[in-house]
């Protein structure tokens, strides 16, 4: 596993663009728990071993969370 050094720069740009264009950001990295959270999701059976893709249950939970964010 290799940490993506561009992550923080991309995150910053997403928030800047959302502000500039009156948009929103659904920050999955922070929603999951931030740095190191992929391991916890994997241990809970919600992420596959590649720590990039989710399991069916993981995707269902994320879908429910996104739906809740959009409707609350």
N, C-alpha and C positions, 0 to 999 in steps of 0.2 A: 504494500500500500504506500502510495506517495501522496503527501499533502499538496494540494493545489495552491500555490503561492498567489494566484490571481483572485482567489475567493473574496477577500476583503475589498479589493478594488472594484470587482464586479458588484458586490453588495452596495458599496457606496454609490456607484453610478446608477444602480436601479432606484435607490431612494431619491437621488437627485432628479432623475428623469420623472419619477412619479410626482415629485413636488412641482417640477416645471410644467408638466402637462395635466396637473390635477388628477393624477391617477392613484392607484393603490399598489401596495406590495404585499404579497403573501409570502413571507420569508420562511421557507421550509426549514432552512438550516437552524434558525432560532426556534421555530415551533417544535422541532425534534429535540431540542435541548442544547444546541450549540456544539462546541468542540468536543469530540469524543463520543457524541451521542449515537453515532451509527453502531458502535459496538454494543451499546445497551439495547438498541432496537433489534440487533441481530440476536443477542442473547435471549430476548423476549420472543423470538420467532417471528419478528415483523419485518426483518430484512434478510436478504440472501447473503451468502458468505462473501460475495464481492463487495459488500458494503456500499453498493450503488443502487441496486434494484431491490424492491420490496417484495415480500411474499404477498399472496392473495389477501391475507388478513391485514397486512400492513397497508396495502393500497386501499382496502375498505375503510380502515380507520382514517387514513389521510383524506379520503373522499368525504367521510362524515365531518371531519374537522373543517374542510374547505366549505362544505355546505353550511355548516354552522356559522362560519365567519361571514358568509355572504348573506345569510338570512337574519342574523341577530342584530 
